[in-house]
C-alpha cells in the first residue's frame, strides 16, 4: 500500500532526474523573473508596500468573524445569496443542489483552485453534468486528465507539441506549433460553450467587507464571460479571502499581479456585487456565494502559523523555490503546490500524512522573501517538522540525537569516535545504513583525511 | 445538524481567542494603528494632469493597447470610423451614451444598440463593442468599466475588439483615488459589475509565451477626447 509520502518520494525522484524537463521549466520561468523585476522597480518602495499588504490581511484575518459577518450582510443586501460549507462534501452538495434547482445542463467554469480542493469536477461529472474548464491552462489539463501543475500556471510543464497533439485528438484540429494558433483553437472552441451554459462557476480572489463585493482576478477574460452569460453565477471562496475595504484592495490587486505574474495589473480585475440589477441589460439572474471552511479554522487556531491564511495565491513562492523547480508541481500530490502548499496541506489534510512535505525544503528562505504578504513560509516548514515530531516522536531520531549529544560533549570520546569513523568509512559506505545510503545514492563521498580537523589545527599552529 | 453558518463563526471565534502577534516591520512609519495607506509606495500615478496623461499613454503602450488622442467629439467619431474601415467591421454593438451613440451610429456598417435585454448569440457575432467607461487609471493603464457605464457585462468582453471612448477628465492617478470616486458616484447602489481592464485579453499558458486575445478582446482601443 502506498501512502502520500511514498508516492511523493517516487514522483519527486523521477521528476528531479528528468534534466530536459527541468531546463524547460527554468526557461519558462525566466521570462517571469525578468518581468517581475521590471514591475517591482516601478513601486516607489516594494518592501513597504509588502508591509501594507501584510497588514491588510492580518487585520482582516485576526478579526475574521466580524469581517465575514459585515461582508455577508452587505453581500446579501446587494441581492446575492450566501451558503456556508463546513467541509468539501458540504460545499459539493450545496453546489450540486444549486445546479439541480437551476435545471442546468451545461456548466462552464473559470479557474478556481478552491474547486480543485473540493474535487468539484468529479462530483459534477458523476451527477451527469458536462463541465468545461474555460481557463486555457485548466482546459488543457482537463483534456489531459491531469491535476494542475502550478496553481497559477496550470500547464507550464506541457510543451506546445503535446498541446497540439492533444487538440488534434480531442478537437480534431490540424497540428500546429504556434502558441498563438493553439490559443485561437481553444478560443473558438470555448466561445459557444459560454453562450450555451446555464450555470457559471468561478472562484473569488477577495471578498470586500465594506461593499459586499467579490473580486476576481484573471488575464484571459474567461471569468468575465462566465459571470456574464450564464443565468446563474456560483462563486466558491475560502473564508479567509475577506478583506476590510477597497483601500486594501488598491494595494493587493497590483501586488498580486506583480508577484504572481510580473504584470503591473492582471488584465481583468472584476468586482461583482450582485445579480443583474433593474436597468442592467445582462448578467445572471441568481448570484450565489459558497463560503468554505474545510479546516481553515484549524489553521486559524494556530497563532504561530495563522499568517498562512494571508496567502493571496499569487504563486510567487513556487516560482522561486529550488524544490519546486526541480521536482515540479505534480509530485506534491496536493491542490496547492510549492512552499505554501507544503505549509498548509498538513493543516488541511492531516499532519501525519503530509508532514513529509515540510522536509521538501532547503530552508533557503527564497519563498519568504518573495511573498508579497510576508508569510513566514520557511519557518512554518520548521514549525510543521517540530509539531510532527512532537505528535509522534521518531525513535531513531531521538536515539541518534541523544547519542550525538553524549559524544560531542565529551572531547576525548569525540576524538576517538572520529578516528573510528575515518577508518571505517570505506566499509560504512557499502552498508545500507538509514539516511546515509539514501544520501549517497546520488552523491560521492570524498575519502576521509588521515587527520581530524583538531589534529591539523594543532600541527599548523604549534608544529 | 447545527447551522453551518453558526458553527463556522463559532469555530472562528474560538480560534481567535488566542491572539496572533501583529507583524513587525523594519519600516517604522506604521504598525501601531491600523493604517494601510500604501499609496506613497505603490507605482506613481502622476501629480499633474499632464504627468497622468503621459503615464497613461506609456502604460497603455506597454500593455499593447492602442491609445488615440483626439481634440473633440467630432474627431472621436472620425477615429472610430477609421478603425472600422481598416478592420473591415461588418457588425458593431454599442450602448446608448452621449459619447458612444453618435460615433457608432455614424459607422458605415451594421450597428446594433444593446437595449434593455441583450441577445448574447447576436453579440457573439459582432466584430466590435463600443463603450464608455467610469474612469482611466494612469498608475496602471487600467480602464474601469461597469455594468452601468459600459452597456452591461458582456459588451466589453465578448466581441473581438473593444473600443472605449472617454475624456481626459476621466483620468485618475491611482486605484485608491478611483475607488473613492466610484463609491461617491454610486453611493446609493453600486453597479453589479465593476471591472478594471488592463490591456487586451492575454494568456501565457502555453510555455509562458504571451498571446493576446485568449477569450476576451484581442484588441483594445482607447479614444481619448481632450
Contacts between the chains, C-beta under 8 A, distances in Angstrom:
chain1	res1	chain2	res2	distance
A	28	B	207	5.9
A	28	B	208	4.3
A	29	B	208	7.3
A	31	B	204	7.9
A	31	B	208	5.4
A	32	B	208	6.6
A	42	B	43	4.3
A	42	B	44	7.8
A	43	B	41	6.2
A	43	B	42	6.1
A	43	B	43	5.7
A	44	B	40	6.2
A	44	B	41	5.1
A	44	B	42	6.9
A	44	B	43	7.2
A	44	B	44	6.4
A	45	B	40	7.5
A	45	B	41	4.0
A	46	B	41	7.4
A	47	B	26	7.5
A	47	B	27	7.0
A	48	B	25	8.0
A	48	B	27	5.1
A	48	B	29	7.3
A	48	B	38	7.2
A	48	B	40	8.0
A	48	B	41	4.3
A	49	B	38	5.2
A	49	B	41	4.3
A	49	B	42	5.9
A	51	B	23	7.5
A	51	B	25	4.4
A	51	B	27	5.8
A	51	B	30	7.1
A	52	B	30	7.5
A	52	B	36	4.8
A	52	B	37	7.3
A	52	B	38	3.5
A	52	B	41	6.8
A	53	B	38	7.2
A	54	B	23	5.3
A	54	B	25	7.9
A	55	B	23	6.5
A	55	B	30	7.2
A	55	B	31	7.8
A	55	B	34	7.2
A	55	B	36	5.3
A	56	B	36	4.8
A	58	B	20	7.7
A	58	B	22	6.7
A	58	B	23	5.7
A	59	B	34	5.3
A	59	B	36	7.5
A	62	B	16	6.7
A	62	B	19	7.2
A	62	B	20	6.0
A	63	B	16	7.8
A	64	B	12	5.0
A	64	B	16	6.6
A	65	B	9	5.3
A	65	B	12	4.5
A	65	B	13	5.2
A	65	B	16	6.9
A	68	B	9	7.2
A	68	B	12	7.4
A	69	B	9	7.2
A	78	B	190	7.3
A	78	B	192	7.6
A	79	B	192	8.0
A	84	B	4	4.0
A	84	B	5	4.3
A	84	B	8	5.5
A	85	B	4	6.4
A	86	B	4	5.3
A	86	B	7	6.2
A	86	B	8	6.2
A	90	B	4	6.6
A	134	B	215	6.7
A	135	B	205	7.5
A	136	B	203	5.0
A	136	B	205	4.2
A	136	B	206	7.4
A	136	B	214	5.8
A	136	B	215	8.0
A	137	B	203	7.7
A	137	B	205	3.8
A	140	B	205	7.0
A	153	B	204	7.3
A	153	B	205	6.9
A	153	B	208	6.8
A	154	B	205	7.1
A	155	B	205	5.9
A	155	B	206	7.6
A	156	B	205	7.7
A	156	B	207	7.6
A	156	B	208	6.2
A	158	B	206	7.9
A	159	B	207	6.9
A	160	B	206	5.7
A	160	B	207	5.9
A	163	B	206	6.1
A	179	B	206	4.0
A	179	B	207	6.3
A	179	B	209	4.6
A	179	B	211	5.4
A	180	B	211	5.0
A	182	B	206	5.7
A	183	B	203	5.9
A	183	B	205	7.8
A	183	B	206	6.6
A	183	B	211	4.4
A	183	B	213	7.4
A	183	B	214	5.9
A	184	B	213	7.5
A	186	B	214	7.8
A	187	B	213	6.8
A	187	B	214	6.5
A	187	B	215	6.0
A	190	B	215	6.6
A	191	B	124	6.5
A	191	B	215	7.8
A	192	B	124	7.7
A	195	B	120	5.3
A	195	B	121	5.9
A	195	B	124	5.7
A	211	B	183	7.6
A	211	B	190	6.3
A	213	B	190	7.0
A	213	B	194	7.5
A	219	B	201	7.2
A	219	B	202	5.2
A	219	B	203	6.0
A	219	B	204	7.6
A	219	B	214	6.9
A	220	B	201	5.7
A	220	B	202	7.1
A	220	B	203	5.1
A	220	B	214	3.5
A	220	B	215	4.7
A	220	B	216	6.7
A	221	B	157	5.3
A	221	B	201	4.1
A	221	B	214	6.4
A	221	B	215	4.2
A	221	B	216	2.4
A	221	B	217	7.4
A	222	B	214	7.1
A	222	B	215	4.4
A	222	B	216	7.9
A	224	B	153	7.2
A	224	B	157	4.4
A	224	B	195	6.6
A	224	B	215	8.0
A	224	B	216	6.3
A	225	B	154	7.6
A	225	B	157	5.9
A	225	B	158	6.6
A	225	B	215	6.0
A	225	B	216	7.4
A	227	B	153	7.0
A	227	B	193	7.5
A	228	B	152	7.7
A	228	B	153	3.7
A	228	B	154	4.6
A	228	B	157	6.4
A	228	B	158	7.5
A	228	B	193	7.7
A	229	B	120	5.4
A	229	B	154	6.4
A	229	B	158	7.7
A	239	B	8	6.8
A	239	B	12	7.5
A	246	B	179	4.0
A	246	B	183	7.0
A	247	B	36	6.5
A	247	B	37	7.7
A	247	B	176	6.0
A	247	B	179	6.9
A	248	B	36	5.8
A	249	B	175	7.6
A	249	B	179	7.2
A	250	B	38	7.7
A	250	B	39	7.8
A	250	B	42	7.7
A	250	B	174	7.0
A	250	B	175	3.7
A	250	B	176	4.2
A	250	B	178	7.8
A	250	B	179	5.8
A	251	B	36	6.4
A	251	B	38	4.3
A	251	B	42	6.7
A	253	B	175	6.6
A	253	B	196	7.5
A	254	B	42	6.2
A	254	B	43	6.9
A	254	B	139	8.0
A	254	B	140	6.3
A	254	B	175	7.0
A	261	B	204	7.3
A	263	B	198	7.7
A	264	B	43	6.9
A	264	B	59	6.8
A	264	B	62	7.8
A	264	B	63	7.8
A	264	B	140	5.1
A	264	B	141	6.7
A	264	B	198	6.9
A	265	B	140	4.4
A	265	B	141	7.5
A	265	B	142	5.6
A	265	B	196	6.7
A	265	B	198	4.2
A	266	B	198	6.9
A	267	B	197	7.1
A	267	B	198	5.4
A	267	B	199	5.7
A	267	B	200	7.6
A	267	B	201	6.0
A	267	B	202	5.5
A	267	B	216	7.5
A	268	B	157	7.9
A	268	B	195	5.9
A	268	B	196	7.2
A	268	B	197	6.2
A	268	B	198	7.5
A	268	B	201	7.6
A	268	B	216	7.0
A	269	B	142	7.7
A	269	B	195	7.0
A	269	B	196	4.3
A	269	B	198	7.4
A	270	B	193	6.3
A	270	B	194	7.0
A	270	B	195	4.0
A	270	B	196	7.4
A	271	B	190	8.0
A	271	B	193	7.2
A	271	B	194	4.4
A	271	B	195	7.3
A	272	B	192	6.5
A	272	B	193	5.7
A	273	B	190	4.8
A	273	B	191	7.6
A	273	B	192	5.6
A	273	B	193	7.8
A	273	B	194	7.8
A	274	B	192	4.6
A	275	B	192	6.6
A	276	B	147	8.0
A	276	B	192	6.4
A	277	B	147	7.3
A	277	B	189	7.3
A	277	B	191	7.4
A	277	B	192	4.9
A	279	B	148	7.7
A	280	B	147	4.9
A	280	B	148	7.2
A	280	B	152	5.7
A	280	B	153	7.8
A	280	B	191	7.5
A	280	B	192	6.1
A	281	B	95	7.7
A	281	B	114	5.5
A	281	B	115	6.5
A	281	B	116	6.0
A	281	B	117	5.8
A	281	B	118	4.5
A	281	B	151	6.7
A	281	B	152	4.2
A	282	B	114	8.0
A	282	B	117	7.4
A	282	B	118	4.2
A	282	B	120	7.2
A	282	B	147	7.9
A	282	B	152	4.2
A	282	B	153	5.3
A	282	B	154	5.2
A	283	B	147	6.4
A	283	B	152	6.7
A	283	B	153	5.0
A	283	B	192	5.7
A	283	B	193	6.8
A	287	B	192	8.0
A	291	B	8	7.5
A	293	B	8	4.8
A	293	B	11	6.8
A	297	B	8	6.8
A	297	B	11	3.9
A	297	B	12	5.7
A	297	B	14	7.9
A	297	B	15	5.3
A	298	B	15	7.8
A	300	B	11	7.8
A	300	B	12	6.4
A	300	B	15	4.0
A	300	B	16	6.9
A	301	B	11	7.9
A	301	B	14	7.1
A	301	B	15	3.7
A	301	B	18	7.3
A	303	B	18	4.9
A	303	B	19	6.7
A	303	B	20	4.1
A	303	B	21	7.6
A	304	B	20	7.9
A	306	B	20	4.5
A	307	B	20	7.1
A	307	B	23	7.4
A	374	B	23	6.4
